[in-house]
Amino acid sequence: MLRIIWKMTLRRMNPLLKKPVAIIISMFQSIIWLVLFGNLFSGIMKIPGFEHNSYIAYLLPSIMIMNALFIGIYLGLGTVSDLQSGVMQRFLVAPIGRLSIVFSDILYLAVLQFIQSAILILISLLMGAGIPFGFWGALLYMIVPIIFAMAVGALSISTALITRRHDSMINVMQFCSLPLMFLSSAFIPQEFMPKWISWISKINPVEWTVSLERTVMNSYGILGWLPYAILLLVFLSASLGFCIYSFNRYRRSI
């Protein structure tokens, strides 16, 4: 089954392997946000109470999570295309594990997010951001956005299997993407937020993930990041469970 999952993952990755520039193009918005917003709002460091020495270093985890959110949401468009072109139906009658169809897409997303996270970190270092962590901290720093992307991707596949329409998927993207980012401490600390936004952020998966990234970067220790890690893993488990349920429901409907 693992060999089949990898081969189906390569089906998604082949366009990127043939044209690697597509990796940059697909994350162009994240790069723009990192470069422009990192410089545009650099003056926020002068505000009393802002405890970070570099706004770019503060912003980097947010941009990595935003990138994971965007590519995760867009994953469902590929599923809709497979549904409308008949590819999904051919996979369902092929002698392969049915769930390998879903897991191959999620594995593709994890590989893509890993590459793009590395690119974002490199850009931030070139911009002069200091990122203090050791090997294990760096590893966890890279894994967190991947886990979040997998959770969002699973929900995106579920939405695609339920709606089966490109326009519905686009509406979901527009409704979920930026509101989730701005209803968190992605761009500004919670201390500077209105109270109602600060309260909403506590139930926002983006906030859990960004906070987990920052506690790792600031070396707060296991007690600092463990609660956020548990919340993120619960979010991933629930997303994957709903994705499998949606996939099985789709199979029974055809």
Phi, psi and chi 1 to 4 in degrees:
 res  aa     phi    psi   chi1   chi2   chi3   chi4
   1 MET       -  -37.3 -177.4  175.3  179.2      -
   2 LEU   -64.0  -37.4  -68.3  177.4      -      -
   3 ARG   -64.7  -38.7 -176.3  171.8   58.6   87.7
   4 ILE   -67.6  -42.3  -66.6  174.3      -      -
   5 ILE   -60.4  -43.2  -69.4  175.0      -      -
   6 TRP   -65.2  -41.0  178.4 -116.5      -      -
   7 LYS   -64.9  -38.4  -73.9 -172.4  174.2 -178.8
   8 MET   -72.9  -28.8  -65.1 -176.4   68.2      -
   9 THR   -65.4  -40.1  -59.7      -      -      -
  10 LEU   -62.8  -27.7  -69.7  176.7      -      -
  11 ARG   -60.0  -39.3  179.7 -179.3   72.5   95.3
  12 ARG   -76.2  -33.4  -65.9  -71.7 -169.6 -161.4
  13 MET   -83.2  -20.7  -67.2 -179.1   61.7      -
  14 ASN   -54.1  -44.1  -83.6  -25.9      -      -
  15 PRO   -59.5  -34.6  -24.9   35.0      -      -
  16 LEU   -74.4  -35.1  -59.7 -179.5      -      -
  17 LEU   -68.9  -35.0  -64.7  174.9      -      -
  18 LYS   -74.9  -34.0  -68.0  177.9 -179.7  178.1
  19 LYS  -132.4   82.3  -66.2 -177.1  178.3  179.9
  20 PRO   -59.1  -22.6  -23.5   33.7      -      -
  21 VAL   -61.6  -21.8   68.7      -      -      -
  22 ALA   -63.6  -26.3      -      -      -      -
  23 ILE   -63.5  -43.2  -63.2  175.4      -      -
  24 ILE   -68.6  -43.3  -57.4  -63.4      -      -
  25 ILE   -61.2  -40.0  -66.0  174.8      -      -
  26 SER   -69.8  -17.4   65.7      -      -      -
  27 MET  -114.4   16.9   61.3 -179.8  -61.5      -
  28 PHE   -60.5  -38.4 -168.5   70.1      -      -
  29 GLN   -63.0  -40.5 -174.1  174.5    8.8      -
  30 SER   -64.9  -39.5  -60.4      -      -      -
  31 ILE   -64.0  -43.0  -65.1  174.8      -      -
  32 ILE   -61.2  -44.2  -69.2  -64.0      -      -
  33 TRP   -62.8  -41.9  -79.9   60.3      -      -
  34 LEU   -65.1  -47.0  178.2   61.8      -      -
  35 VAL   -73.0  -49.8  174.6      -      -      -
  36 LEU   -74.6  -51.7  -67.4 -174.3      -      -
  37 PHE   -69.0  -32.7  -80.7   71.9      -      -
  38 GLY   -62.0  -33.3      -      -      -      -
  39 ASN   -90.5  -37.5  -72.5  -78.8      -      -
  40 LEU   -63.3  -39.8 -178.1   62.7      -      -
  41 PHE  -104.9   20.7  -64.7  113.6      -      -
  42 SER   -64.0  -22.7   59.2      -      -      -
  43 GLY   -68.3  -11.1      -      -      -      -
  44 ILE   -64.2  -19.7 -163.4  174.1      -      -
  45 MET   -64.4  -21.3  -66.9 -174.7  -63.1      -
  46 LYS   -81.6  -10.7  -59.7  176.8 -177.5  178.5
  47 ILE   -73.1  128.8  -61.5  177.4      -      -
  48 PRO   -57.8  132.9  -24.0   33.6      -      -
  49 GLY   102.6  -13.7      -      -      -      -
  50 PHE   -82.8  113.8 -171.3   80.1      -      -
  51 GLU   -94.4    5.2  -59.8  176.5   -9.0      -
  52 HIS  -102.1  145.7  -59.5  -94.3      -      -
  53 ASN   -84.0  -18.8  -63.1  -36.7      -      -
  54 SER  -140.8  125.9  168.7      -      -      -
  55 TYR   -71.8  -30.5 -175.2   68.0      -      -
  56 ILE   -63.8  -43.5  -65.3  174.9      -      -
  57 ALA   -64.1  -35.3      -      -      -      -
  58 TYR   -68.4  -38.2  175.6   84.1      -      -
  59 LEU   -78.3  -28.6 -173.4   63.4      -      -
  60 LEU   -52.8  -50.2  175.7   60.5      -      -
  61 PRO   -57.3  -37.4  -21.2   32.3      -      -
  62 SER   -64.8  -42.0  -52.0      -      -      -
  63 ILE   -68.6  -37.8  -60.1  -58.8      -      -
  64 MET   -63.0  -40.9  -67.5  171.9   66.7      -
  65 ILE   -70.7  -39.0  -58.9  -51.8      -      -
  66 MET   -61.8  -41.2 -176.3  179.1   74.7      -
  67 ASN   -62.0  -43.2 -173.1   79.5      -      -
  68 ALA   -62.0  -39.1      -      -      -      -
  69 LEU   -64.3  -45.7  177.3   64.6      -      -
  70 PHE   -65.9  -50.2  -74.3  172.3      -      -
  71 ILE   -70.6  -28.2   65.4  172.5      -      -
  72 GLY   -66.6  -43.7      -      -      -      -
  73 ILE   -65.3  -40.1  -69.4  176.8      -      -
  74 TYR   -71.2  -16.0  -87.3   89.4      -      -
  75 LEU   -57.7  -35.1 -176.9   65.4      -      -
  76 GLY   -64.4  -23.4      -      -      -      -
  77 LEU   -64.1  -36.4  -72.1  177.6      -      -
  78 GLY   -64.5  -37.5      -      -      -      -
  79 THR   -65.4  -41.4  -56.2      -      -      -
  80 VAL   -62.0  -42.1  172.7      -      -      -
  81 SER   -61.3  -41.2  -62.6      -      -      -
  82 ASP   -63.9  -37.3  -73.1  -13.6      -      -
  83 LEU   -67.2  -44.1  -69.2  170.0      -      -
  84 GLN   -77.4  -25.3  -65.5 -177.0  -11.5      -
  85 SER   -89.4   -9.2   64.0      -      -      -
  86 GLY    89.9    0.0      -      -      -      -
  87 VAL   -63.6  -41.8  172.0      -      -      -
  88 MET   -60.8  -41.8 -178.8   68.4   74.1      -
  89 GLN   -64.3  -36.9  -71.1   80.4   -6.7      -
  90 ARG   -68.6  -36.3  -69.7 -163.8  -67.2  -88.8
  91 PHE   -63.9  -37.0  -80.3  154.1      -      -
  92 LEU   -68.1  -26.2  -72.1  176.0      -      -
  93 VAL   -98.1   -1.1  -62.7      -      -      -
  94 ALA   -78.8  155.3      -      -      -      -
  95 PRO   -79.2   63.5   29.7  -35.3      -      -
  96 ILE  -133.3  161.4   59.7  174.6      -      -
  97 GLY   -65.0  128.9      -      -      -      -
  98 ARG   -61.1  -41.4  -59.3  -63.9  177.3 -100.3
  99 LEU   -72.0  -14.3  -68.8 -179.5      -      -
 100 SER   -63.3  -23.9   61.2      -      -      -
 101 ILE   -63.3  -44.1  -59.0  170.9      -      -
 102 VAL   -74.4  -47.3  172.8      -      -      -
 103 PHE   -66.4  -29.4  -68.7  149.3      -      -
 104 SER   -66.6  -38.5   62.6      -      -      -
 105 ASP   -65.3  -40.0  -78.9   -3.1      -      -
 106 ILE   -69.6  -36.4  -66.2  176.5      -      -
 107 LEU   -65.7  -41.1  178.5   58.5      -      -
 108 TYR   -57.1  -43.3  153.1   77.2      -      -
 109 LEU   -63.5  -40.0 -171.3   65.7      -      -
 110 ALA   -64.3  -42.6      -      -      -      -
 111 VAL   -64.4  -44.0  173.5      -      -      -
 112 LEU   -62.9  -43.5  179.0   60.7      -      -
 113 GLN   -65.2  -38.0  177.2   59.8   36.2      -
 114 PHE   -60.1  -46.2  179.4   83.5      -      -
 115 ILE   -63.7  -45.7  -64.0  171.2      -      -
 116 GLN   -71.2  -32.8  -66.6 -175.2  -21.4      -
 117 SER   -62.9  -42.2  -68.1      -      -      -
 118 ALA   -61.6  -39.6      -      -      -      -
 119 ILE   -65.4  -43.1  -67.0  172.4      -      -
 120 LEU   -64.2  -40.1  -70.5  171.1      -      -
 121 ILE   -63.4  -42.8  -69.2  174.9      -      -
 122 LEU   -62.1  -42.9  178.2   60.0      -      -
 123 ILE   -63.1  -42.5  -68.2  173.4      -      -
 124 SER   -65.0  -36.4   67.1      -      -      -
 125 LEU   -66.3  -38.8  -69.1  174.4      -      -
 126 LEU   -66.3  -25.4  -67.1  174.7      -      -
 127 MET   -85.2   -0.5  -66.6  173.5   66.0      -
 128 GLY    96.2   11.3      -      -      -      -
 129 ALA   -76.9  134.6      -      -      -      -
 130 GLY   -94.3  128.6      -      -      -      -
 131 ILE  -123.2   93.1  -51.6  175.6      -      -
 132 PRO   -86.3  105.3   30.2  -29.8      -      -
 133 PHE  -160.2  157.9   39.5   52.6      -      -
 134 GLY   -84.5 -166.4      -      -      -      -
 135 PHE   -62.5  -49.2  173.0   78.2      -      -
 136 TRP   -67.8  -35.4  -66.7  110.2      -      -
 137 GLY   -64.1  -41.7      -      -      -      -
 138 ALA   -64.3  -39.7      -      -      -      -
 139 LEU   -63.1  -46.4 -175.7   61.8      -      -
 140 LEU   -64.9  -36.1 -175.9   58.9      -      -
 141 TYR   -61.6  -33.0 -164.3   74.3      -      -
 142 MET   -83.0  -31.6  -65.6  -73.0  -71.5      -
 143 ILE   -74.5  -36.0  -70.3  175.2      -      -
 144 VAL   -56.5  -50.7  169.0      -      -      -
 145 PRO   -61.8  -31.6  -20.9   32.8      -      -
 146 ILE   -64.9  -45.0  -67.6  174.0      -      -
 147 ILE   -60.9  -43.3  -65.3  174.8      -      -
 148 PHE   -64.1  -43.6 -178.8   72.0      -      -
 149 ALA   -60.9  -39.9      -      -      -      -
 150 MET   -63.6  -40.5  -68.4  168.7   64.0      -
 151 ALA   -65.3  -46.3      -      -      -      -
 152 VAL   -66.4  -40.4  174.9      -      -      -
 153 GLY   -61.0  -40.0      -      -      -      -
 154 ALA   -62.5  -41.8      -      -      -      -
 155 LEU   -66.4  -35.2  -69.6  177.5      -      -
 156 SER   -66.5  -42.3 -179.1      -      -      -
 157 ILE   -61.9  -41.2  -67.0  173.3      -      -
 158 SER   -59.9  -45.1  -59.3      -      -      -
 159 THR   -62.2  -40.5  -54.8      -      -      -
 160 ALA   -63.6  -41.1      -      -      -      -
 161 LEU   -68.3  -26.7  -68.7  169.7      -      -
 162 ILE   -84.4  -46.7  -67.1  170.9      -      -
 163 THR   -84.1  -43.2   62.6      -      -      -
 164 ARG    61.2   27.3  -52.0  179.6 -166.6 -179.8
 165 ARG  -137.9  140.2  -65.4  172.6   57.4   90.1
 166 HIS   -67.1  -41.6  -78.7  103.2      -      -
 167 ASP   -65.2  -36.0   53.5   -9.7      -      -
 168 SER   -66.9  -38.5  -60.9      -      -      -
 169 MET   -64.4  -41.4  -74.1  -62.3  -58.4      -
 170 ILE   -64.1  -40.0  -68.0  172.9      -      -
 171 ASN   -62.4  -40.4  -70.2  -25.9      -      -
 172 VAL   -63.2  -43.0  170.0      -      -      -
 173 MET   -59.1  -49.0  -66.4  176.1 -154.6      -
 174 GLN   -64.8  -34.3  -66.6  175.0  -20.0      -
 175 PHE   -74.2  -33.7  179.3   78.5      -      -
 176 CYS   -97.3  -31.9  -66.5      -      -      -
 177 SER   -66.7  -73.1   54.0      -      -      -
 178 LEU   -66.9  -39.2  -71.0 -178.3      -      -
 179 PRO   -56.1  -40.5  -28.9   36.6      -      -
 180 LEU   -63.7  -36.3  -75.2  174.0      -      -
 181 MET   -69.9  -44.5  -68.6  -57.8  -58.6      -
 182 PHE   -77.9  -19.5  -75.8  109.1      -      -
 183 LEU   -90.8   42.4  -68.7  173.1      -      -
 184 SER  -151.9  178.7   71.4      -      -      -
 185 SER   -91.6   28.9   60.9      -      -      -
 186 ALA   -61.3  -39.2      -      -      -      -
 187 PHE  -113.8  -14.4  -55.6  110.5      -      -
 188 ILE  -151.7  141.4 -167.9  169.7      -      -
 189 PRO   -61.1  153.7  -23.2   33.7      -      -
 190 GLN   -59.1  -30.4  -78.5 -163.7   -3.4      -
 191 GLU   -61.5  -24.5  -65.6   79.1    9.9      -
 192 PHE   -98.1    0.6  -59.3  154.5      -      -
 193 MET   -85.5  154.1  -67.8  179.9 -175.8      -
 194 PRO   -59.7  149.4  -22.6   32.3      -      -
 195 LYS   -60.9  -36.9  -71.0 -174.6  177.3  179.7
 196 TRP   -68.8  -33.5   66.8  -85.8      -      -
 197 ILE   -71.7  -39.2  -66.0 -178.2      -      -
 198 SER   -61.2  -37.5  179.2      -      -      -
 199 TRP   -68.4  -44.7 -176.9   85.6      -      -
 200 ILE   -62.1  -36.6  -67.6  176.2      -      -
 201 SER   -61.3  -25.1   70.8      -      -      -
 202 LYS   -67.9  -19.4  -63.1 -178.3 -174.9  -58.4
 203 ILE  -111.6   17.6   57.1  173.0      -      -
 204 ASN  -100.8  118.6 -177.1   -5.5      -      -
 205 PRO   -57.6  -29.4  -24.6   34.0      -      -
 206 VAL   -62.5  -41.2  171.5      -      -      -
 207 GLU   -64.3  -42.2  172.8   65.0   21.4      -
 208 TRP   -59.6  -43.1  -53.4  -22.0      -      -
 209 THR   -72.3  -43.0  -44.7      -      -      -
 210 VAL   -63.4  -42.4  169.7      -      -      -
 211 SER   -64.2  -38.2  -63.4      -      -      -
 212 LEU   -62.7  -43.6  177.4   55.1      -      -
 213 GLU   -60.1  -44.0  -76.5  -80.2   84.8      -
 214 ARG   -71.7  -35.7  -66.9 -153.0  175.2  110.2
 215 THR   -67.7  -33.2   53.2      -      -      -
 216 VAL   -66.8  -45.8  169.5      -      -      -
 217 MET   -65.5  -35.4 -173.8  172.0   65.9      -
 218 ASN   -90.0    3.8  -65.6  -36.5      -      -
 219 SER    55.0   51.7  -58.4      -      -      -
 220 TYR   -78.8   -7.2  -73.2  150.5      -      -
 221 GLY    90.9  171.8      -      -      -      -
 222 ILE   -63.6  -34.7 -171.9  171.0      -      -
 223 LEU   -68.8  -22.0  -65.4  179.4      -      -
 224 GLY   -76.8  -41.2      -      -      -      -
 225 TRP  -102.4  -13.5   56.6  -99.7      -      -
 226 LEU   -59.5  -45.2 -175.5   58.7      -      -
 227 PRO   -59.0  -41.5  -23.6   34.7      -      -
 228 TYR   -67.7  -36.0  -62.5  117.0      -      -
 229 ALA   -64.0  -40.1      -      -      -      -
 230 ILE   -64.2  -44.8  -67.3  173.4      -      -
 231 LEU   -60.9  -41.8  -72.4  171.2      -      -
 232 LEU   -65.8  -41.1 -179.3   58.9      -      -
 233 LEU   -67.7  -35.2  -68.8  176.1      -      -
 234 VAL   -64.6  -42.2  168.8      -      -      -
 235 PHE   -60.9  -43.7  177.2   52.6      -      -
 236 LEU   -63.0  -46.2  173.9   63.1      -      -
 237 SER   -61.9  -43.7  -59.7      -      -      -
 238 ALA   -65.4  -39.3      -      -      -      -
 239 SER   -65.8  -45.5  -60.6      -      -      -
 240 LEU   -65.1  -39.5  -70.9  174.7      -      -
 241 GLY   -61.9  -43.6      -      -      -      -
 242 PHE   -67.5  -35.2 -176.6   63.0      -      -
 243 CYS   -64.5  -45.3 -178.0      -      -      -
 244 ILE   -63.8  -40.6  -67.0  172.0      -      -
 245 TYR   -61.1  -45.0  166.1   78.8      -      -
 246 SER   -64.9  -38.7  -59.1      -      -      -
 247 PHE   -66.1  -45.2 -178.5   75.1      -      -
 248 ASN   -65.1  -35.9  -71.4  -29.0      -      -
 249 ARG   -66.1  -39.0 -177.6 -179.9  178.0 -175.6
 250 TYR   -64.6  -42.5  166.7   75.7      -      -
 251 ARG   -59.5  -40.1  -74.9  176.9   54.8 -160.7
 252 ARG   -73.2  -19.6  -68.9 -168.1  -65.5  -92.9
 253 SER   -84.6  -12.6   69.3      -      -      -
 254 ILE  -105.2      -   59.4  176.0      -      -
